[in-house]
Amino acid sequence: MATKGDTRTRAPRGTKNVAQAFFAALDGLSDGQQPAVATAALSAIRDALKARRLKAREAAARAKAKAKAATPRRAKAAKRAPAKKAVMKKAPAKRAVKA
């Protein structure tokens, strides 16, 4: 029976640099301020990420609405034009040849 190895997923590229910069900035502060500053910084980062996601979601919604607004014109034009009905034509009947 096979066993699973390490199932952790890798962090995206650049994560290590951002984390190192965060902790380097915290190390520059006095020990008494570090917990409060870290908490405030993390909440500010969360808020900024939420704002980015909201902005991207709104942009996607605007693009979708713009695309949807363009399609009804075509649909209206198609409704105005009379629909062509498919007409099945019969093959001409073969005549019997008299010998």
N, C-alpha and C positions, 0 to 999 in steps of 0.2 A: 504494500500500500504506500503510495507516494505521500510525502509530508510537505506541507507548505513551507517555503523558506521565509525570508524577510518580506513581509507584505506591506511595508511602509512605501508610500509614494514619494517620489523626489519632489523637492520644492522647485518652483520655477526659477529660471535663470535670473540672477540679480538679487535674490532673496538674502543671500549671505552678506552682500555689500550693504544693503539697506539696514539689516540688523546690526552690523558692525558700526555703521554710522550712528545709529540710534544710541547704542550703548557707549560709544565714544563721547557723544554729546552729554550723556548722563554722567559719565565719569568726570566731566569738566565742572560739574556742580558739586556743592557741598553735600555731605552725607545726609544732612537733615532735610534738604529740599528734594532729593532724588525721588522718593516715593510719590510725592504730590505732583512733581513735574512729569514723571513717567505716566501717571494716571491721566493727567490732563492731556499729555501728548497723544496717548493711545485713543482717547475719546475724540480728539481733534482729527486724528487720522481716520477713525471710523466715520466721522461726519463727512470728511472730504470724499471718502470712497462712496458713501451713500449718495452724495451730490453728483458724483461722476456717473454712477449707475442710473440715477434719475434723469440726468441730462441725456444719456445715451438712449434710455427708454423713450423719452419724449421725442428725440430726433427720429427714432425708428417709427414711432406712432405718426409723426408728421409725414414721413416718407410713405408710409402705408396709406395715409389719408390722401396724399397727393396722387398716388398711383390709383387708388380707388376712384378718385374724382375724375380721372382721365378716362376710365373705362365706361362709365354710363353713357358718354356721348356716342361711343361706338355702338353700344347696346340700343340706344334710342334710334340711331340711324338704321340699324338692322330691323328694328320693329316697324319703322315707317315703310321700308321697302317690302313689297309683297313677297311672300315666301314662294319659292318655286316648288311645285309639287313634283315629286318623282313619278313619272309616267312610264309604266312598263309597256313597251311595244311588243306586240306578238310577231313572231317570225311568220313570213308569208307561208301559207299552206302550199305543200307540194302538190302539183297536179299529176294525176295518174296518166301515164303515157299509154295510149291505146296502140296495140300492135296490129 
